[in-house]
């Protein structure tokens, strides 16, 4: 069964194209190292919740938009190998490919699917 890495971030709305450009430069590394699929989603219908929501989770400001992304791997072993390689890949250097958002507010994690249809 596949393995999924999920990400939620707040991106300055004015940086939408910078985010897309960053993803188009960065996401091929995931594919190069074994990812099956990468999806980057710009918020379209993200309501405010009563207790919590996507915006609160990443402390999004009024001038920021929530992005929800995931990377699908064939298995966790492939993902773990990729992450090890990416940490030493010079293309990951923030000076070469700076993030157009505050990475400290990014929420991320790895997930094992329990139901697939």
Buried (B, 14 or more C-beta within 10 A) or exposed (E): EBBBBEBBBBBBBEBBEBBBEBBEEBBEBBEEBBBBEBEBEBBEEBEEEEEEBBBEBBEBEEEBBBBBBBBBBEBBEBBEBBBEBBEEEEEEEEEEBEBBBBEEBBEEEBEEEEEEE
